Amino acid sequence: MLDAFIPNSEDELRALESIAPGGFVIGFGLRYGQPDFFLNRYPDAWTALYEQENYFFGDPVAAWTITRTGSTRWTDVKFPDPRGIMKEARNHKMNYGATFVTKMDRKRSFMSVARPDRELDDSEMMMLHSKLEIWAKMFARSRVSLTEGELAALISIRDGARQAEAAETLKVSLSTLKLRLDSAQKKLGAPNTLSAVVMAVRRNMI
């Protein structure tokens, strides 16, 4: 999914892993509830415990993420930690970490990284914050807004229907269906309907 909007995404992730050997998470398009995209590379044992204990409620880093923008080292987060979540994170070798948040069009994008051995230095903090801002802009550009009718038309074609069959199923005229497919194709920058369907699937739009 990352390669749909971040060039050389595998190289970027390898570089991020070298800075964050304790793991990382990245999210794009957070407004209410879940972000539009989420990648979790934290240790499996920590992720399982976090979900089992529902640590999100009470996590000082999560509180910072949904209420602040910019960047911070975890040691500088002043939100209370009554459940001892940060201490538990250290038991999983996530001894040091940093969080980065940027906001576009009322939606947040964020990245948190962890290390077992040291704090991130200032140059690493600046570089990761800059990368997040660039990636968030790329993600926002990739999130083309399609109407319900356009999405329904693409879904019908994805599922193998011919245009006449799709029009009948959706209870619209064939000319209306073609207009919706053409509109979706133009919005996605696709050369034809099949490419539009493939692009919409890759972007998790349908």
C-alpha positions as CSV (number, residue, x, y, z in Angstrom):
1,M,0.0,0.0,0.0
2,L,2.8,2.5,0.8
3,D,4.1,2.2,-2.7
4,A,0.9,3.6,-4.0
5,F,1.9,7.1,-2.8
6,I,5.5,6.9,-1.5
7,P,8.2,6.4,-4.2
8,N,10.9,3.8,-3.2
9,S,8.8,2.9,-0.2
10,E,10.8,-0.3,0.6
11,D,14.0,1.7,0.7
12,E,12.4,4.3,2.9
13,L,11.2,1.6,5.3
14,R,14.6,0.0,5.5
15,A,16.1,3.4,6.3
16,L,13.5,3.9,9.0
17,E,14.2,0.5,10.5
18,S,17.9,1.5,10.8
19,I,16.9,4.6,12.9
20,A,14.2,2.8,14.8
21,P,15.5,-0.8,15.5
22,G,12.9,-1.0,18.3
23,G,10.1,-0.7,15.8
24,F,7.8,2.0,14.5
25,V,4.2,2.9,13.6
26,I,3.0,5.2,10.8
27,G,-0.6,6.5,10.3
28,F,-2.1,8.8,7.7
29,G,-5.5,10.5,7.6
30,L,-6.5,10.2,11.3
31,R,-9.6,12.2,12.2
32,Y,-12.1,10.1,14.1
33,G,-11.4,6.5,15.1
34,Q,-8.9,4.7,12.9
35,P,-6.6,6.4,10.4
36,D,-7.1,5.9,6.7
37,F,-3.8,4.0,6.6
38,F,-1.8,2.4,9.4
39,L,1.4,0.4,9.4
40,N,2.6,-1.2,12.6
41,R,6.2,-2.5,12.8
42,Y,6.4,-2.6,16.6
43,P,7.4,-5.9,18.2
44,D,4.6,-8.5,17.9
45,A,4.7,-9.2,21.7
46,W,4.2,-5.5,22.4
47,T,1.4,-5.1,19.9
48,A,-0.4,-8.2,21.3
49,L,-0.1,-6.8,24.9
50,Y,-1.1,-3.3,23.8
51,E,-4.3,-4.6,22.2
52,Q,-5.0,-7.1,25.0
53,E,-4.8,-4.5,27.7
54,N,-6.4,-1.8,25.6
55,Y,-3.4,0.4,26.3
56,F,-4.6,3.1,23.9
57,F,-6.8,4.5,26.7
58,G,-4.2,5.8,29.1
59,D,-1.2,5.8,26.7
60,P,0.5,9.2,27.2
61,V,2.1,9.0,23.7
62,A,-1.3,8.3,22.1
63,A,-2.7,11.3,24.0
64,W,0.1,13.5,22.7
65,T,-0.5,12.2,19.2
66,I,-4.2,13.2,19.1
67,T,-3.8,16.6,20.8
68,R,-0.5,18.0,19.6
69,T,1.5,18.6,16.4
70,G,5.2,18.7,15.8
71,S,7.7,16.3,17.3
72,T,8.7,15.1,20.8
73,R,10.8,12.6,22.4
74,W,8.9,10.3,24.7
75,T,10.9,11.4,27.7
76,D,9.5,14.9,27.1
77,V,5.8,13.9,27.0
78,K,4.1,15.2,30.2
79,F,0.8,13.5,30.0
80,P,0.1,11.2,33.0
81,D,0.8,7.5,32.7
82,P,-1.3,5.9,35.6
83,R,-1.2,2.5,34.0
84,G,2.6,2.4,33.7
85,I,2.5,1.9,29.9
86,M,5.9,3.5,29.2
87,K,7.5,1.3,31.8
88,E,6.0,-1.7,30.2
89,A,7.2,-0.6,26.8
90,R,10.8,-0.5,28.2
91,N,10.3,-4.2,29.2
92,H,10.0,-4.8,25.4
93,K,13.3,-2.9,24.7
94,M,11.4,0.2,23.6
95,N,13.5,2.3,26.0
96,Y,13.7,5.5,24.0
97,G,11.4,6.9,21.3
98,A,10.0,9.9,19.5
99,T,6.6,10.8,18.0
100,F,5.9,13.1,15.0
101,V,2.5,14.6,14.1
102,T,1.4,16.8,11.2
103,K,-2.0,18.0,10.3
104,M,-3.6,18.5,6.9
105,D,-7.2,19.2,6.0
106,R,-8.3,18.5,9.6
107,K,-6.7,15.1,9.4
108,R,-3.6,14.0,11.4
109,S,-0.7,11.9,10.2
110,F,1.7,10.5,12.7
111,M,4.8,8.4,13.2
112,S,6.3,7.0,16.4
113,V,9.7,5.3,16.5
114,A,11.5,3.3,19.2
115,R,15.1,2.4,20.1
116,P,16.5,0.2,22.8
117,D,19.8,2.1,23.2
118,R,19.6,5.9,23.0
119,E,17.6,9.0,22.3
120,L,17.2,10.2,18.8
121,D,19.6,13.1,18.1
122,D,18.4,16.5,16.8
123,S,19.3,15.7,13.2
124,E,17.3,12.5,13.2
125,M,14.3,14.3,14.8
126,M,14.4,16.9,12.1
127,M,14.8,14.4,9.3
128,L,11.9,12.2,10.4
129,H,9.6,15.1,11.0
130,S,10.4,16.4,7.5
131,K,9.8,12.9,6.0
132,L,6.4,12.6,7.7
133,E,5.3,16.0,6.4
134,I,6.3,15.0,2.8
135,W,4.7,11.6,3.1
136,A,1.5,13.1,4.5
137,K,1.3,15.4,1.5
138,M,1.8,12.5,-0.9
139,F,-0.9,10.5,0.9
140,A,-3.3,13.5,0.7
141,R,-2.7,13.8,-3.0
142,S,-3.3,10.1,-3.5
143,R,-6.7,10.2,-1.7
144,V,-8.9,11.2,-4.7
145,S,-12.5,11.8,-3.6
146,L,-14.9,9.7,-5.6
147,T,-18.7,9.9,-5.4
148,E,-20.8,6.9,-4.2
149,G,-22.0,6.5,-7.7
150,E,-18.5,6.4,-9.1
151,L,-17.3,3.9,-6.5
152,A,-20.3,1.7,-7.1
153,A,-19.6,1.7,-10.9
154,L,-16.0,0.7,-10.3
155,I,-17.0,-2.0,-7.8
156,S,-19.3,-3.5,-10.4
157,I,-16.6,-3.6,-13.0
158,R,-14.1,-5.0,-10.5
159,D,-16.6,-7.8,-9.7
160,G,-16.7,-8.8,-13.4
161,A,-19.9,-7.2,-14.6
162,R,-20.1,-5.8,-18.2
163,Q,-21.1,-2.2,-18.4
164,A,-24.7,-3.1,-19.4
165,E,-25.0,-5.5,-16.6
166,A,-23.5,-3.0,-14.1
167,A,-26.0,-0.4,-15.3
168,E,-28.9,-2.7,-14.8
169,T,-27.7,-3.8,-11.3
170,L,-27.2,-0.2,-10.2
171,K,-30.5,0.8,-11.8
172,V,-29.0,3.6,-13.9
173,S,-28.9,4.1,-17.7
174,L,-25.9,2.8,-19.6
175,S,-24.9,6.4,-20.5
176,T,-25.0,7.4,-16.8
177,L,-22.8,4.4,-15.9
178,K,-20.3,5.4,-18.6
179,L,-20.3,9.0,-17.3
180,R,-19.5,7.8,-13.8
181,L,-16.7,5.5,-15.0
182,D,-15.3,8.3,-17.2
183,S,-15.4,10.7,-14.2
184,A,-13.7,8.2,-11.9
185,Q,-11.1,7.5,-14.6
186,K,-10.2,11.2,-15.0
187,K,-10.1,11.8,-11.2
188,L,-7.7,8.9,-10.8
189,G,-5.6,9.9,-13.8
190,A,-6.1,6.5,-15.3
191,P,-5.8,5.8,-19.1
192,N,-8.9,3.5,-19.1
193,T,-11.6,1.9,-17.0
194,L,-9.5,-1.2,-16.2
195,S,-6.6,0.9,-15.0
196,A,-9.0,3.0,-12.9
197,V,-10.3,-0.2,-11.2
198,V,-6.8,-1.4,-10.5
199,M,-5.7,2.0,-9.1
200,A,-8.8,2.2,-6.9
201,V,-8.2,-1.3,-5.5
202,R,-4.5,-0.6,-4.8
203,R,-5.5,2.5,-2.9
204,N,-8.1,0.6,-0.8
205,M,-10.8,2.8,-2.2
206,I,-12.9,-0.2,-3.3
